[in-house]
Amino acid sequence: MEILDKIECAGYGSEVSFIYIAFSPVNPESSKYARILSQGIIELREKGRLQQILGKYHLKDWKD
């Protein structure tokens, strides 16, 4: 199962919601996980897949 299959979307309507992803500072693997997440987002964006995913929910890239 890929990480994208493990992410769920919650909420409703057109309300603005902020989502934060955090990694515990006491976990020695946290910086590694943060790099993996950041690189994954970059790759999704470069391949156009991020826009496809966001588009399904009528969202736009937060980098724009």
ChimeraX attribute file (.defattr): number of C-alpha atoms within 10 A of each C-alpha:
attribute: neighborCount
match mode: 1-to-1
recipient: residues
	/A:1	5
	/A:2	6
	/A:3	8
	/A:4	8
	/A:5	7
	/A:6	7
	/A:7	8
	/A:8	6
	/A:9	6
	/A:10	6
	/A:11	8
	/A:12	8
	/A:13	5
	/A:14	7
	/A:15	7
	/A:16	8
	/A:17	9
	/A:18	5
	/A:19	6
	/A:20	5
	/A:21	6
	/A:22	9
	/A:23	13
	/A:24	9
	/A:25	9
	/A:26	7
	/A:27	9
	/A:28	10
	/A:29	11
	/A:30	14
	/A:31	13
	/A:32	12
	/A:33	13
	/A:34	14
	/A:35	11
	/A:36	12
	/A:37	14
	/A:38	12
	/A:39	12
	/A:40	14
	/A:41	14
	/A:42	13
	/A:43	13
	/A:44	15
	/A:45	15
	/A:46	11
	/A:47	11
	/A:48	11
	/A:49	13
	/A:50	17
	/A:51	16
	/A:52	15
	/A:53	15
	/A:54	13
	/A:55	12
	/A:56	8
	/A:57	9
	/A:58	10
	/A:59	11
	/A:60	13
	/A:61	11
	/A:62	6
	/A:63	5
	/A:64	4
